[in-house]
Amino acid sequence: MNDKLRYDLAKPLLIIKEKNGFLACAYINPDTCNKTGEACAIVSGINNYDDMKNAKVIAVSESAKNLGIKIGDSGQEAIEKLR
């Protein structure tokens, strides 16, 4: 699947959407994803999609935890678990 969204703000808002959830920058709040049941993994300090894949996950929603995503995983590892 892999839909990519980018919004240019002061720092870019970046999202990589996969079949079972998404990897996003820290603009996204995992607490909101917990309310909606979305699986999300959050990375920070990124400027592009390659940075997202190499960055470490700093937060995850409950649904993402159920997919095996953990804080400290790489963005790429999270993407693979979200597929």
Protein Blocks (a to p, Z undefined) as FASTA:
>chain_A
ZZadddddfbdcdddddfkbccddfkbcfklmmmnopacdddehiabfklmmmpccfbdc
fklmmnopaehiafklmmmmmZZ
